[in-house]
């Protein structure tokens, strides 16, 4: 396997504050499923923003698919993110006034690359959305036509996963997406997510404070172990 993400001497601080992230090295392999434990206040949301190109590091390098995100303009980082990264947010961030299917298809409206991949694999963006929703247990066409805000939490979570996966992005980032589910539902969702990431050839970076999920992944890391800024100073 080759590296999908490589961080080198990454540093980041918000203006006027002490350095929040100081990560000497981090690598995520292509096709890998990585559990990253990130307790509240550890800088995990900031790290995910850096990996997505939302923020630029103060120092160091972030390579994603060989591209140095820190050298790209804000607009170029935005295009790169939508082409190559799918997000599953803790609150899902579905657009309530759109249907389930329209929410899933949304990334393809902003990415020609993901549109092309969806068409090549499934024939059309619409068929790609249907296939993903069906694989994630949302088979009913009437349900797919409903407003996203009419669904249960578990259903919304699967819609968010389908939206992240459409068009086969190389990287899927999941930020605490199972926090509202019970243990059985969490594991069932993860198995569906793993299967879809595998089918798409996507790497999965799953961030959570729920250590019980870690054994299900290829590898487990703690952000506090990676991040020198979170360690107490040596005496």
Legacy VTK file of the C-alpha trace (Angstrom):
# vtk DataFile Version 3.0
C-alpha trace
ASCII
DATASET POLYDATA
POINTS 235 float
0.000 0.000 0.000
1.083 3.578 -0.640
0.312 6.564 1.544
-2.855 8.552 0.938
-2.071 11.149 3.631
1.338 12.190 4.901
1.805 14.870 7.555
5.301 16.183 8.250
6.145 18.495 11.174
2.626 19.901 11.170
1.975 22.894 13.416
-1.148 24.988 13.846
-2.212 27.732 16.256
-5.233 30.006 16.271
-4.292 33.726 16.287
-3.011 34.868 19.656
-3.108 31.355 21.158
-0.580 28.667 21.992
0.051 25.980 19.404
-2.882 23.559 19.344
-1.341 20.950 17.040
2.275 19.826 16.857
2.351 16.544 14.921
5.813 15.397 13.795
4.530 12.659 11.478
1.322 10.884 10.522
0.457 8.575 7.625
-2.771 7.029 6.389
-2.419 4.268 3.803
-4.632 3.888 0.748
-7.567 1.623 1.590
-6.815 1.698 5.336
-9.487 1.996 8.023
-8.076 4.041 10.879
-9.693 4.782 14.233
-8.441 8.058 15.700
-9.407 8.666 19.302
-9.999 12.366 19.789
-11.359 13.545 23.148
-13.066 16.918 23.327
-10.598 19.795 23.130
-7.793 17.679 21.668
-7.744 19.530 18.342
-9.455 16.821 16.299
-11.874 19.189 14.550
-8.973 21.483 13.659
-6.976 18.534 12.318
-9.895 17.424 10.149
-10.208 20.978 8.854
-6.526 20.965 7.926
-6.828 17.601 6.159
-9.767 18.965 4.187
-7.911 22.138 3.288
-10.352 24.366 5.177
-7.412 25.806 7.125
-3.719 26.024 6.268
-1.060 24.853 8.729
1.223 27.399 10.331
4.160 25.171 9.460
4.888 21.748 8.025
3.354 19.869 5.137
0.092 18.037 4.423
0.281 15.738 1.427
-2.966 14.183 0.180
-2.654 12.007 -2.928
0.789 13.511 -3.395
-0.506 17.097 -3.522
0.834 19.570 -0.938
-2.343 21.172 0.430
-0.371 23.863 2.236
0.903 25.219 -1.106
-2.553 25.528 -2.738
-4.772 28.608 -2.783
-8.033 28.564 -0.826
-10.029 28.004 -4.022
-7.773 25.176 -5.168
-8.053 23.522 -1.747
-11.853 23.738 -1.963
-11.863 22.034 -5.377
-9.412 19.406 -4.190
-11.520 18.668 -1.114
-14.779 18.156 -2.977
-13.067 15.964 -5.607
-11.209 13.682 -3.238
-12.784 13.803 0.251
-16.177 12.753 1.606
-17.301 13.866 5.078
-19.716 12.314 7.554
-20.352 14.941 10.214
-21.457 14.371 13.799
-24.686 16.309 13.163
-24.856 14.912 9.577
-25.385 18.421 8.064
-28.045 17.239 5.626
-29.989 19.997 3.839
-33.478 19.622 5.335
-35.347 21.142 2.386
-33.845 18.650 -0.083
-34.948 15.064 -0.554
-32.876 12.110 0.586
-31.741 11.437 -2.995
-30.920 15.119 -3.635
-28.754 15.227 -0.513
-26.810 12.166 -1.655
-26.270 13.572 -5.158
-25.106 16.969 -3.866
-21.298 16.403 -4.061
-21.602 15.586 -7.762
-23.043 19.048 -8.411
-19.733 20.514 -7.238
-17.298 17.902 -8.604
-17.014 16.855 -12.250
-14.604 14.116 -11.183
-17.072 12.515 -8.762
-19.839 12.844 -11.363
-17.670 11.013 -13.904
-16.833 8.267 -11.421
-20.491 7.818 -10.465
-21.454 7.587 -14.125
-18.671 5.134 -14.944
-19.523 2.811 -12.071
-23.322 3.023 -12.059
-24.396 4.586 -15.362
-25.645 7.854 -13.870
-25.464 9.938 -10.704
-29.078 9.021 -9.928
-28.353 5.299 -10.183
-25.252 5.740 -8.038
-27.348 7.421 -5.339
-29.962 4.644 -5.504
-27.312 1.926 -5.264
-25.613 3.505 -2.251
-28.888 4.110 -0.435
-30.002 0.534 -1.124
-26.702 -0.921 0.109
-27.079 1.162 3.269
-30.581 -0.214 3.913
-32.683 2.631 2.465
-34.219 0.755 -0.454
-37.731 2.239 -0.586
-38.062 4.775 -3.481
-40.749 6.640 -1.519
-38.329 7.091 1.385
-35.608 8.294 -1.014
-38.005 11.007 -2.221
-38.844 12.275 1.278
-37.339 15.392 2.847
-34.179 14.555 4.733
-35.469 16.092 7.962
-38.375 13.623 8.062
-36.081 10.642 8.696
-34.955 9.057 11.946
-31.465 9.728 13.293
-30.249 6.333 12.103
-31.663 6.893 8.630
-30.129 10.368 8.408
-26.791 8.892 9.373
-26.927 6.452 6.454
-27.938 9.224 4.064
-24.903 11.203 5.242
-22.708 8.167 4.578
-24.115 7.744 1.067
-23.477 11.426 0.355
-19.867 11.085 1.534
-19.295 7.984 -0.601
-20.880 8.987 -3.914
-18.339 9.380 -6.685
-15.742 7.250 -4.874
-13.635 9.873 -3.055
-10.251 8.498 -2.046
-10.685 9.676 1.550
-13.761 9.413 3.774
-13.593 11.332 7.061
-16.139 10.491 9.754
-16.320 12.834 12.746
-18.200 11.214 15.666
-21.009 9.980 13.372
-22.243 7.238 15.718
-22.556 9.228 18.945
-26.378 9.257 18.839
-26.768 5.495 18.224
-26.946 2.541 20.586
-24.180 -0.065 20.509
-25.923 -2.520 18.160
-26.816 0.228 15.691
-23.269 1.615 15.854
-21.674 -1.698 14.909
-24.225 -2.391 12.167
-23.615 1.046 10.669
-19.841 0.566 10.784
-20.046 -2.743 8.944
-22.097 -1.083 6.189
-19.650 1.822 6.059
-16.654 -0.538 5.852
-18.270 -2.489 3.010
-19.002 0.665 1.012
-15.523 2.134 1.591
-14.016 -1.154 0.442
-16.204 -1.246 -2.677
-15.223 2.345 -3.523
-11.536 1.834 -2.679
-11.746 4.662 -0.132
-9.590 5.096 2.957
-11.547 5.771 6.145
-10.409 8.127 8.901
-12.909 7.666 11.723
-12.633 10.052 14.662
-14.406 9.237 17.919
-13.970 9.245 21.685
-15.716 5.818 21.863
-12.769 3.471 22.380
-15.037 0.400 22.207
-15.172 0.780 18.411
-11.396 0.709 17.943
-11.012 -3.119 17.579
-13.190 -3.031 14.453
-10.577 -1.014 12.559
-7.283 -1.894 10.861
-5.401 0.451 13.183
-6.091 2.646 16.178
-4.312 5.832 17.278
-4.835 8.458 19.932
-4.534 12.071 18.812
-3.017 12.961 22.170
-0.176 10.491 21.426
0.393 12.022 17.978
0.167 15.624 19.112
3.162 16.935 21.052
1.238 20.109 21.906
-1.123 18.116 24.128
1.629 16.554 26.216
2.653 18.040 29.553
6.061 19.738 29.480
8.980 17.599 30.622
10.472 18.498 33.989
LINES 1 236
235 0 1 2 3 4 5 6 7 8 9 10 11 12 13 14 15 16 17 18 19 20 21 22 23 24 25 26 27 28 29 30 31 32 33 34 35 36 37 38 39 40 41 42 43 44 45 46 47 48 49 50 51 52 53 54 55 56 57 58 59 60 61 62 63 64 65 66 67 68 69 70 71 72 73 74 75 76 77 78 79 80 81 82 83 84 85 86 87 88 89 90 91 92 93 94 95 96 97 98 99 100 101 102 103 104 105 106 107 108 109 110 111 112 113 114 115 116 117 118 119 120 121 122 123 124 125 126 127 128 129 130 131 132 133 134 135 136 137 138 139 140 141 142 143 144 145 146 147 148 149 150 151 152 153 154 155 156 157 158 159 160 161 162 163 164 165 166 167 168 169 170 171 172 173 174 175 176 177 178 179 180 181 182 183 184 185 186 187 188 189 190 191 192 193 194 195 196 197 198 199 200 201 202 203 204 205 206 207 208 209 210 211 212 213 214 215 216 217 218 219 220 221 222 223 224 225 226 227 228 229 230 231 232 233 234
